[in-house]
Amino acid sequence: MPDKNNSRFPIEEVAKFPAPGMAAPVSCAFSNDDRLVTYLHGEDQSPVRQLHALDIETGEGRVILAGLDDESEELSIEEALRRQRQRQMGRGITRYSWVDSTGRILIPGQSAIYVMDGPDAPARTVVDGGDAPIIDPQLSADGTQIAYVQDSEVYVVSVDGGAPRQITSGARGTGKTHGLAEYIAQEEMGRGSGFWWSRDGSHIAFTEVDETHIPVYRIVHQGKDQVGEGAQEDHRYPFAGEANAIVRLGVVPVEGGEPVWMDLGDDDDIYLPRVNWMPNGELWAQIENREQTVLDLVRFDIATGAHSTVLRETSDIWINLHNMFHPLDSGEFIWASERTGFTHLYLHDGDGSLIRQLTDGDWMVDGLSGVAGLTGDAGLAAVDESNGQIYFTATKDSPTERQLYSVPLSGGAVQRITNEPGMHLVTIDHKFKNFVDSHSSIDVPPTITLRSLNDGSQIRTIHEPSDPRIENLGLEPPELVTLQTDDGVTLHGAIYSPPSEFGDGPHPTIVYVYGGPHAQVVDNHWSMTASMRAQYLRSQGYLVFMLDNRGSARRGLAFEGVIKHQMGRIEVQDQVEGVRWLVDQGLADPERVGIYGWSYGGFMTLLCLAQASDVFKMGVVGAPTVHWDGYDTHYTERYMGTPQSNPDGYANSSPVNHVQNIKGNMLLVHGLIDENVHFRHTARLINALIANRIPYEFMLFPDERHMPRQLGDRVYMEERITEFIQRNL
């Protein structure tokens, strides 16, 4: 019997951010002359990040910018939502960028734009936005101008300061926006920007987003003391099967003037996932049909807006977007495709004709837009055109690892560069000589080193973990395991076994599940060891189990595509097989198995309780999607089609239609101002539970969105979840 007083560390440790060992540098970059490596990092495990620089030759490190004048704990609604889209939990300096041509550094603030004229120069204010938030500032390639969005229009200002000039018009006050990425572009397509500098700084391409025809979805901040303005927010949320934003692509001279609108085709119900300026000055873009089965790469004549198709990707399953389009100075380009069932790299000529396939095999180049954990330069890391080498990260040696490889542009054998087992994120310098390697495994907390691109040998340590909590809390890595389903598919799992004083089992068992596409929860990364709820429950005598079922990421399109038009069927089947495997190993007590999950994991928890009530005796359901007609278009329709085209699939996948089968105890958890998975989902679920007289427990957070952020709320949540598990398992 688990002992609630047996935990080896206080529950507050579960709620702290960052988790033990996870306070590592982020946003690593090389200076324009490759003398420095810069990064964002908080001192002494702090989430408040500063801008650091390390001299590659001497190894001397220093803080080059400690903070900004406009730092505030109270974020504007625009900034708060941007951080939600990017899953950004850090504070302080959260973004910066180098201009390679000048050595300048751009630092966006919450309401101002700052520039450092070199790593040793002070940060100076270029634009102070006052009460109107400044969004997505970007320096031109020559470092002389900054473009940004304010109050729905695009502005340009000299890097030396002066009066900004508005170069777009007609959106303000109409409900339209210029230069901003719409909600689903940010949340689902991995496109955070809505404007793009031409390479010579003479033009800006921008999107016009019209959402005025989409009904307003209002979120009321019921927990606030005041009412009215500031206590509510209105969103034009595109529900599955309903209207999308209408997006146009325009090009305007940097001096301003009438834009030229690009021809995106006869159908205006399309997606614009990517826009790129080419070395020769052409504007190219990717256009995706609403069904997400066709993706066109097109070029535009910016003088007339006319377009021609360079290549077309089609899929019987769906198109997974990526960030691995790379134009070459030669006029050729590198492109990634899943046409073989796995994401691989291809070389095309300027007219789109295939020259050669560069990588091949039953493994994938990492580059799926939106995959959890794929930050930094995942996928196509760099292209050394002069020496004919491509550098990329991939799953070639294991789907639970990410290693750095190279392959010749001319074709040939793939060579592995990184050596240590685990997950690697890399940043390669401009001279293709060295790279920053952010590496971790279940045994090694995130460690940042400078390495030779030639052979992966270490040159210098940039960051070593120095978190005393790792030893003080007695964290032990989980055991990574594989199992076979009844129909012969290999699945990867992780087991957190209780301490030895609880015996060899069988143990009361808790399954942590996500289970959805574009995500992977089991990999050889330190975040597995720093999964603090799992560690806390393990310390109390529970066995905690994680399993990546079919439908999850990094295993190829066939593995992922089995959920097409039927979410929540094969995923539940695989989770059940995982539990039965544990029982067969003598590890899990079949009479005492619970499950918990958040978001898609909340959806999965509900379906496991309903469809496998003989297996799962209790569940903690966090922010669940309970009917896919209540989620957004781009995500939902990729997998399920529309409610109109697939009504049976929507009905069968909805936990609302299965609640009558739930027998186990259930705790529901949701943030009231969740703008991603609206609280409406849980409200609809509660109505169904009441109608079927199914008991439930409930925990509401009035001031939280999809990711609980406030420490007090997080501690309270962990206390209540733990108490619920102790009482029911």
N, C-alpha and C positions, 0 to 999 in steps of 0.2 A: 504494500500500500504506500503510495507516494506520501512523503511527509512535507507539509507546507512549511515547516520550520527548518528543513534540511538544506535550503538553498545556500550555495557557497558564496553568493554575493547578493547585495541588495537589489531589489527590483528596479530601483532608479537607474541602474546601469543599463537595463534593457532599453530605456527610453532616451538615453543620451545620444546626441549627435556631435561629432562623428563617433562611430562604434570603435572599440579598441583596435588600434593598429591601422585604422582607415583614414587618419588625418595625414594624408600624403599630398605632395604637390600636385596641382592640376594645371591644365592649359600651358604645357611646356612649349617653348618656341625658341628658335635661334635668332640672335640679332642679325641684322643685314650683312655683317662682315663675319659671322660665325664665331666671333670671339666670346660671346656670352650665351648662356642658356638662361632664359627667364621663365618664371612660373609663379603661380598664385599659391600661397600657403599661409595657414594660420599658426602662430606660435603656440607651443604648449597645448596642443590638441584643440586649440580654439577654432570655431567655425568662421571666425572673422578673418578674412583673407587679406594678405598684403602682397605687393608685387616684389618679388625677389629676383636677383641676378647672380649668376655664378660665372666667374672668370674661368674659362676652360683651361688656360695655360697654367694659372697659378693655383686654381682650386679655391680661391677666395670667394666667399659668398656674402651678400649684403642685401638689406632691404632698400630698394630704390624708390618705393612709394608706400608709405604706411597707411594712408587713408585719403579720403576725399572730403572736400568742404561740405558737400551736400548729403553726406551719409546720415541716414535716419532709420530708426526701427519701424517707422510708419511709412509703408510703401504706398505709392499711388496705385490705383486699381490696375492701371496699365502694366506697371512693373510687377505687381503681385501676380497677375495672370501670365505674364511672360515667364516668370520663374516657375509657375506651375507647368507650363508647356514644356519647359526644359528640364523639369524635375530637379530644379536648382535649390539645394538646401543651404549652401554657403551664404555668408554675408560679407560685408566690407566691399572690397574690389572684386567684382564677379566676372569682369570681362576686360580684355585689352587686346590690341593688335599692333604688330610692327608694320611699318611701311618700308619694304626692302630697298626702295630707291633712295631713301633719305635717312633712314635710321630713326625716324620719328616713331613715337608710340602714342596711339590713341586710347584713351580711357573713358568709356561712357559712364556718366554718373546717373543718379536717379532723375535729376532735373537740369543737368548741365553737361557740357562736353569739355574734356580736358585733353591737353596735348603735352607730351614731354618731347622736347627737341633733341633728345638723345638720352641714354640711360643715366647720365649724370646731371641732366638738367631738371629743374623743378617742374612740377605740373602746373600749367597755366590754364586759366579758364578761357575758352574760345567763345562759347555761347552759354549764357545763363537763361534757361527757359522759364524761370519764375514758376508760376502756378501751372503752366501748360507743359506736361511731360514731353521730354525729347526722346524719341524712339529710334533705335537702330542706327546710330551714327556710323558712317563709313567714310574712310579716307580714299581719295582718288589714288590711282596707282603711282602717280608722281609725287604724292604727299603734299600737294599744294592746296587742295580743296576738301571740304567735308560736306557730305550730303546727309540729311536726316529727315525724319517725318515729325511734324508737329501739327496738331489739330487737323489731321486728315490730309495734309498737303506736304509735298516734298520741298525742302529748302536746301540751298547751297550757300556755304560761307567760306571765305578764305581762311586757311589755317593760321594766318596772322591776325585774324579777328576782323572786326568791321561789321557792317550791317548785313545780316543774312538776306538773301533774295529768294523769294518764292518762285519756283519754276513750274509748278503745276497749279491748276485752278479748277473750280467747278465742283469740287467734292464737298467742301466745308458747308455744313448746314443742310445738306441734302440727304444724309444717311449713307452716302457712299464714302469710300476712302481711296486715297492715292498713295501708293508706296508702302502699304501695309499688307502683310500676309493674312489671309482670312483664317478663321479658327481651324478648319480641318487641314489647311496647309501646314500650320504650326503643329497641331496635335497628332496628325496621322501621316502626313507626307514628308515630314522632316525638312520642310522649307520654312525658315524663320523670317526671311526677308521678303519684301515686296518691291524692291528696286535694286538696280545693278549698274555700276559705273562701267562705261566703255573703257577699254584698255588705254586709250589715249586721253581720257578725261574730257572728251568733247561732247558726249551724250550720256543720258541716263535712260535706261529702260525701266518702266514701272508698271505695276498692276493698278487697274481701277477695279475695285470690288464693290458690287452693288448687292446689298442684302435687304433692300427695302421691301421686297416682296415676301421675305421670310417672316412669319409671325414672331413677335417678341415673346421670349421666355423669361419671365421675371423671377429673380431670386431675392427674397426679402431677408435681411439680416435681423432675424427675430430676437437675437441675443443682445442687440445694442440698446443703449439707454434712449437714444434719440429715434425719431421716426422721420419719414420723408427722405429728402435728399441725403445721400450718404449712407442710408440704411437699406438701400435696395439697389439692384443692378439689373439691367436689361440686356439679354443676349439674343442675337439672331442665330438660334441653334438649328442646324439642318438635320432634322430627324430622318432616319432611314425611310426611303420611299417618298420623301417629300422634297420640296424645292431646295436646290443648292444656291450658293452665291453665284452671280454672273460675273465672270472675271474677264477683263480685257487687258491686253498688253500694248502699251504705248511707248514711243521713244520721243524724247524731247531734247533739244540742244541745252547744254548746261547754262547758256545765257537766258533760257526761257523761250517761250513762244508756243505756237500751236503744236500739239503732239501729232505724230503719225501713228495711226492705230494699225497694229499687225493683224493680218488675216489669220484667224485661228480655225477657220473652217466654217462649214454651214451649220454645224450643231453647236449651240452655245451651252449645252448641258455637258460640259467636259471639265477635265482637271488640267491645271497647268503646274506640274510638279517641279520643273527645273527650267532655268533660264541661264544661258551662258553667252558671253562675248568671246569671239574667236580671235586668234592672233592676227588674222587678216582684216579685222574690223567687222566681220559679219556677226549678226545676232542669230543664235540658235536657241531652240527651246524643245522641251518634251511635252507632248500633248497626249493625254490619256482619256479613253472613252469612259463613260460613267460606269459601265460594267467591269472595267479594269481588266479587260481581256486583250486590248490593243493599245500599244504605245508607239506613237510616231515621234521620231527625231526629225525636226524640220529646221530649215534655214529661211531667214527673212531678208528681203530687200528693205532696208530701213527708210529708203526714200519714198517707197510706194506702199509698203506693208505687205506686198505679195510674198507668198511662201511656196516652197517646194519641199517634198518629203525626201529625206536622206536615207532613212531606213525605217522599217516597221518591225516591232516585236509583237507576236501574238501568243496566246496561251489558252489551252482548254481548261486550265485551273484558275489562275489569276496572275497578274503581273505584280511582282514585288519590286518596288522602287529601290533605287540605289544611288550612291554618290560617286560612281566610278566611270563617269564620262571624262576623258582627259584629251583635249586637243593638243596636237604636236605642231611644232614650228614647220614641219615638213608639209603640213596640210592633211596628214593622216590623223586618225584619232583612235584612242583605246576605248573600248566599250565592254560592259559586263552584261551577261545574259544567262538566264536559266534554261536555255533552249535544250540542253542535254538533261535537265532535271536537277542540276547543281550549278551554282553561280560560278562562272568562269570568265576569263578575260579573252578578248578578241581584238585584233588589229584590223581596222577598216581604212580604205582610202577616203579622200575628201568627198567622193560621190556616194559613199555608203557601201561600196562593194567590199566583201570580205577578202582580206589578204591572207590572214592565217588565224587559227585558234592558238592561243598562247598557253593556256593551262587546261588540264583535262583530268577527269577521274571522279570517283564516287566520294568526293569531298567538295568543299565550297570555299571560295574566296569570301572573306567576311566583309560585307558591305551593305547589308540590308538596312534601309532607312527605318529607324524606329525600334530596332532591336535593343532590348534592355541591356545595358552594359557596354554597348558599342559606341563609346565616345572616343574623342581623339582621332588620330589618323588611322582608323580601322579600314580594312579593305585595301584599296589602291593607295599605298603609302607615299610613293614617289616614282617619278619617271626620269631617268638619266638619259636623255635623248642622244647626247653627244657620244656617250659610251655604250649606248644600246642596251640598257638594263632597266627592268621594271622591278620594283619592290612592292610586296603586298603581304598582308597577313591572311591566314587561312586555317582551316581545320584539317589539313592534309594528314597529320599524324594522329589526331584524335578529335572527335567532335566536342570533347570537354576541354580542349585547349585551344589557344591561339598563338601561332608562331609566325615569325617573319621569314619570308622567302624571297628569292630573286629568280627571274627568268629572262633570257635574252629577248629583245625585241625581234630579233631575226628568227626566233624559235629555238627550242632546245630544252635541255633538262632543267627541272626546277631544283634550286639549291636552297637548303635551310640555313639560316643565319643565326637565329637565336638558339640557345642550347638548353636553358633550364626548363624543366617541365612546368606547365602552368599557363597563365594568360599573360600575353605581352601586348602593350599598346606602345606604338613607336612614333617618334617625330624625327625626321631625317633632315640633315643640314643642307644648305644651298649648294655646297660643293660635292655632295654625295660621298663624304669622307667618314662622317660620324653620325650616330643617331642616339637620341635619348630613349632609353628602354624603361618603361614603367611596367614592372613585373611583379606578379604575386602568384602564390599557389596556396593550397590549404595549409601548408606547413610554413610558408614565408609571407609575412605581411608585406604590403606594397613597398617596394624598394625601387629607387630611381637611380639609374646609372648612365654614364656616358660610355658608349661602346663604338668599336670600329665597325663600319659597314662592310669591310672586307671579309672579316671572319667572325664577328660577334664578340671579340675579346674585349674585356673591360678596360677602360682607360681611367675612369674616375667615378667615385661614388658621389651622387648629388644628394640623395636622401636615404638614410637608414632609419627604420622604425625605432622609436625610443619611447614607446608607450608603456609605462609600468603596469597598466591595467592588464596587459596580456598575461603576465606572470601572476599578478596579484589575484586575478579572477580564475586562474586555473583553466583557461580555455584549451580544449583539446579538439583537434580537427575531426570532422566526421569521417566515416569510412565510405569511400566511393565504390559503388557496386554496379554490376550489370545483371539484368535478368532477361529471360526470354518469355514473350507472350505465348499463349496457346497456339497462335498461328505463326510463330517463328520470328517475330520482330524483336530486335534488341533494344532495351530501354535502359537508361542510365538513372541511378538513384544515389541517395546519400543517407547514411544511418548515423544518428547521434545516440549512442548507447549510454544508458545510465552508468554512474560510477560503480565500481566493483562491489561495493557493499550492498547493492541491490540485487546481486546474484546474476546468473546467466540468462534468466528469462524463463518463461515468457513474461513480457512486461506490458503494462498498460501503454498504449501506443497512440501517438498523435501524428497525423499526416498533415504536413504543410503543403498546400497546393496552389499553384497559379494555373498552369494547364493550357493557357491560351497561345495563339500564334504570335510570331514575332517576339518571343521571349524564351529564355532558357534559365532555369533556376539551379540546375546541377552542373557545375563546372569546377575546374581545378583552380579556384581563386580564393584568396583570403576571406572574401566576404562570406563564404560558406562557414568558415570558422568563426567569423565575427557576427554570425546570425544570432543575435543575443536572446531573442525569445526562445529559439530552439535550445540554446545553451542553458538558459534558466530552467526550462521545463526538464531538460535532461538531468540537471543537478537535483531535481526533486524526485527523480525515479522514473520518469517517463522516457520511453524510447520515442524519438522524433524521426520521422521518415519523410524524405522528399523524392519525387519521381517526375521526370520529364516524360509525359505521355505523348503519344502521337498527336500531331497538330502543333507541337512546339518547334522552336527555331533551330537552325544550324545543322539540320539533318537532311536537307534536300527537299525539293518541291513535292515529291510523292509522299514523303513522311508527313509533311505539313498539310498537304492537300486533302487528306482523308476526311477532314471536317467540312468540306465544301457542302453547303446547303443543309448541314445537320450538326451544328455546334452542340456539344455537350453529350454526345452519344459514345463515340469511340474513346473520348477522353476519360469518361467515367469508367468505362470498361477496363481501361489500362490501370487506373488508380485502384480498382478492385483487385486486379491481378497482382498489383504490387503488394497489397495487404495480404493476400493469400500466400504470396511467396514468403513474406515475413513469418507468417504462421507456420508454413512448412519448415522454415529454418529454426523453429522453436524460439523465435525472438519476440513475437507479438502475441498477446493474450486475445484470442478472437472475440471474447465477450467484452473487451474494454478497449475499443478503438474509436478515436475521435478524429476530427478533421477541422482545419481552419484555413482561411484564405481571404484575400482582399481583391476587389475589383473583379477581373475575370475569375480569380480564385474564390471570391464570394459567390459568384454564379456557380462555379464548380462545387463548392461546399453544399449549396442548396440542392443541386442535382444529385450529389452523392448521398445526401440524407434521404432524398425522395426515391431515387432509383435503386439504391443499395442499402435500404434501411436495416437489412440483416447484417450488414458489415459495419456501418458507421452508427455509433450510439449517441453521438453528440457532435455539435458543430458550432464554430464561431464564424459568423458571416459578416464580412466587412465590405461596405460600399458595393453591393452586388448589382450586376445588370440582371434584371428579372424578366424583361421582355425586350427583344432586340429592336422592336419598333420604337423604343425610347432612347436608342443610342444613335450616333451620328452616321451620316451617309457613307463616307469613304471607308471607314473601318468595317462597318457592318455589312455593307453591300458587297465588299470584296469577297467575303466568306459565305454570305447567306443570300445573295441577290436582294431583291426588294420584297417587302411584305406583300405587294401585289403579285409578284411573279412566283413567290415561294410561300404561300400562306400556310401550308402544312408544316414546312420546315420551321417557320417562326413559331407556330403553335407548339410543336413538339419540343422545341428547344427552350421554351419559357418555363422557368421554375414555377411561375404562378399556376400553370396548368398541371402541376404534379404535387402540389403541397399536401393534397389529401393523403399521400402515401408516407409523409414524414412521421416517424415515430420517436426519433431521438430528441433530446433536449437541444435547444437552439438559442444562441445569443446573437442578436442583430446589432451592428455598429455602423453608424453613418454620420458624416458631417453635413450639417444643414445647408451650408452654402457651397456644396460641391457643384462646380460648374461643368464637370466632366461626366461623371455618373450622377445624375441629379438625384436629390433625395426623393423625388417622385418615384424612383424605382422601389425603394424600401416602403414607401407609403402604399404603392400598389400591392406589394407583397403582403403587407399587414392586412389590407382589406381581404385578400384571399385567405390568409390564415384565420381571420375572424369568421369569414363565411364558412370555413370548414372546421371551425372550432379546434384549431391546432394551437396549443400553447406556445409561447415564445417569451424570451426576455429581450430587453431593448436598452441600448446605450446611445444617446444622441449628443453630438458636439455642436452647439449652436454657431460657433465662430470658426469652424474648420472646413476646409475644402476637401479635395480628394486625398491629399496627403496631410495627415495631422502634423502640424509644425510646432505648436506651442508646447514647451517642455511640460508644463503642468498638466495639460490635456493628455500628453503621451504617457506620463507616469500614471495618471488616473486610469487610462485605458488599459495599460498593462496590469495594473492591480486587479481591475474588474475581470479581465479576461482570465487571468491566472486563478482567481477565486472561483470563477465559473467552471473552469476545467477541473479544479480540485474537487468541487462539489458534485460533479457529474461523471467523473471518470476515475 
